[in-house]
């Protein structure tokens, strides 16, 4: 077998493979393009939505600062960020949809509408990267009355403020 740069073929391939994995994984660092508040998980998303239809912000400290849901939808997010954000958003949407389906005029319907509106707002500013996230949340909305006043109030607020 031919040697590449003084290494055996196995070592050369192994080195190239490790280099590609490190590049793909970002060498273990998180994407600097996703605000840290966007990595706080489902509980943070659900908690932040409690202020809908008012200004909703996800915060790392549980305070009044933080970032909007649409700010979490950036083109620069890496695959791990997208997966983490998607799990949090989908989990929040599923929980809210469960209640909103039975109680269309509930606070949960407002919150779910806000979440849907904010996701649409955020996805319009990206290059299709978050279309799967929007589609999955839309699947949760199938069982919800989207014509209810509560849902529509939340959705309008989410599109405007989200």
Protein Blocks (a to p, Z undefined) as FASTA:
>chain_A
ZZeehiafklmmmmmmmmmmmmmnonopacfkbcfklmnojmlmmmmmmmpcbdcdddfk
lpandjdfklmmcfkbcfklmmmmmmmmmmmmmmmmmmmmmmmmbmklmmmmmmmmmmmm
mmmmmghllmmmmmmmmmmmmmpcfkbmklmmmmmmmmmmZZ
